Amino acid sequence: MAGSGELAFDHEFLMHISEDIRRMAALDEYLSSRSYLAGFTVSRADLEALELLREPPSPQHVHALRWYRHISALRESHRGTAGPGIECCAKEKRVQPPWSPPTGAEPQRLRLYNSLTRSKEVFVPQSGKKVLWYCCGPTVYDASHMGHARSYISFDILRRILMHYFDYDVFYCMNVTDIDDKIIKRARQNYLLEQYRDRNPAPTQVLQDVLMAMKPFQAKLAETTEPDKRQMLERQDAAVAAALGPLQGAVQDSAADTVVQSHAQVLLDEAKDVLSDWLDSQFGSQVTENSIFSLLPKYWEGEYHKDMDALNVLPPDVLTRVSEYVPEIVEFVKKIVDNGFGYVSNGSVYFDTGKFDGGDKHSYAKLVPEAVGDQKALQEGEGDLSISADRLSEKRSQSDFALWKTSKPGEPSWDSPWGKGRPGWHIECSAMAGSILGESMDIHGGGFDLRFPHHDNELAQSEAFFNNDHWVRYFLHTGHLTIAGCKMSKSLKNFITIKDALSKHTARQLRLAFLMHSWKDTLDYSSNTMESAIQYEKFLNEFFLNVKDILRGPADITGQFEKWEGPEMELNQSFYERKAAVHEALCDNIDTRTALEEMRSLVGQSNTYIAGRKSAKLAPNRMLLEGIALYLTDMLKTFGAIEGTESVGFPVGGDGQDADLESTVMPYLKVMSDFREGVRKIAREQKVTEVLQLCDEVRDDTLPELGVRLEDHEGLPTVVKLVDRETLLKEKEEKRKVEEEKRKKKEEALKKKQDQERARLAKMKVHPSEMFRAEADRYSSFDETGFPTHDAEGKEISKGQTKKLRKLYEAQEKLHKEYLEATQNGS
């Protein structure tokens, strides 16, 4: 038996029990949790179970006994009253029919390109939804450039998507390197050059010092074979040479002091890098004050944070500075030495790569194993101040790297068990990340060029410290940013600062440019790249403005729910397909390029739908378009391309303006627009062109200055849009240029037509008898009508040629006749 909502009685388990006592006990336990007395029919399952019992259940099996009596009574009542009663009862049983579950499909899982495997791996955090993420931050000794923006905007996009789309709880830690060979050298050079300028050397002294500085510089240039670096040095050489000539000439000619001083100042500016490098080689060891080495990174760190804020890059949850973690770094190095993977040599401490790689549990250079032994890369990783012959001789192997460096004169220093020194570059990240994130993190991020030796050395020393083989689970590396195919870098002086980039394009446009390319591939920063981003932004913005205009249309609370026809069904189907495609793209290594293309396709289909409805003089479906616009806005917010609380589209107004500008001013603009439309209607009906011109001036000249665009459509209400003022003025200027071009073409066409008319009139005036006589260079004899009979050489003109000339003659006769008739008529 089974009541409504119960599962049908299943007696098969009784058939597998041979002993009566055990069978009875099992039946009683089974029935104890079921309703078996409901209803007045008996099922086939009940009867078959009854047949298995050789005798009634004992009183101790109370449930089985009650069921037995109930079913027996029902069986007896059906006997004799209906022959096929049992079959009837079986059909009338009160049970739910079988459910047909959906087959469905496995949900897509996020895969990330992991540099540790060089393939896309399913992302599985170590602790549920919590993600521990460490990112290599800037080495702060100069202005941040677009190469830095490539990494930090890209990681900001990935971080936002993991948090706001995939709903991970991301804990993001980033470092600032404020102790480094580059910082030390640049700080010394800046200090020494400033001192040199303060001494106000005579022009002849400047000339002499620059000439001295150029000797080691030119030797360095001669030794340089790397194309990009050599090109940079050649540019410096040419600039200094161009500045040397005028000063040398002025000194030789005993020119006026003001002239000589002016040339000396130009030379100082052009030769500052060459001169500061020379001054450092001469006097760098005398710079001993630690504060000199902290002022430079402190200033540039501040500028870096300003740049990141301007780019709308989220700040890290934790920021670590090397200068604040020196004690932790010392302890980290001590434990590596204690674990047998580090050794002391002449006051410095080095990591023993051979011993580490020789162990069963460890492997050196997991990321780029083929780079092991690359001396150029290894020396760059050690730093310019750490690759002298005496330093290199301290190591057991050329592949070993410094954990702690003994400080030389002219370098900052801290106390340690091995004497005064400073941290190696690679150990900084390991110690700081280990202090904050522990023995294993989910994600480590950095630029592609940091894979070897920096990140490989980080992995080795951290796994030596924690004695594990999984310090990092997923290593993410962003691609290079190039200018005209050349890598952007500070050391090559081939870079565009973030401030320079933001003076030409908005933070959103830069972010869209990055979103339109894979985060792990090389991106070429060019005018074409940025123009694509600008056009994409404009394409989306026009859609948002159109949807906002549609949503502002009058509708009561029930009128917003409109009947769906075929076009709505088709657009909605496309909407869900595009959303699914965006999700698939984001699961595939966070492929924002494909995601943006799918979003572009959705906007294109929506625009087609809107245009179709308007051409049919029908209102588009408000809720459908609002849903699409909200989805696109939400995705752009997820990507960090939209800030603020706007529900649909990009925010209106610049910094300092009311965030709710649109909702505040739009009602007034709508009233003005409706009034203008009424005035235009009356002016058209009464043909008052002056009023129509004034209405056009309001639309074309007045409102754009206020950031308002009016769009007039025949037979439809005027569309009102709030747009950035600069954008509208640019559009106005482009429109003016187009109209000016049209005017010029029109004038040229008119002039051409007038010239043709004048030429035709002049030709009409010519009498047929004179037309060939004017061509003495072609014909020598004519008949009495002026028709040529011989060519210029006196030969008789052929019949074929005569036939062609006769046609021309007759055409001129007709033309001249028209002229005479027109003259007689006075026209």
NORCOR-V282391 format. One record per helix or strand of 2 or more residues. SS is the DSSP state (hx for helix, st for strand). FROM is the first residue (numbers start at 1). LEN is the number of residues. Records with the same first field share a line. If there is no record, write none. Layout:
SS=FROM-LEN ; FROM-LEN
This chain:
hx=12-4 ; 20-12 ; 44-9 ; 62-17 ; 85-7 ; 146-19 ; 181-18 ; 203-21 ; 227-26 ; 257-14 ; 272-15 ; 290-21 ; 322-3 ; 326-13 ; 353-6 ; 369-3 ; 375-8 ; 384-3 ; 389-5 ; 425-13 ; 448-19 ; 498-7 ; 507-9 ; 527-25 ; 566-22 ; 592-24 ; 622-17 ; 661-26 ; 689-18 ; 725-41 ; 768-4 ; 799-26
st=111-4 ; 119-4 ; 130-6 ; 169-9 ; 318-4 ; 342-4 ; 348-4 ; 401-6 ; 421-3 ; 441-7 ; 472-7 ; 481-3 ; 486-2 ; 523-2 ; 708-6 ; 716-7 ; 779-4 ; 788-4
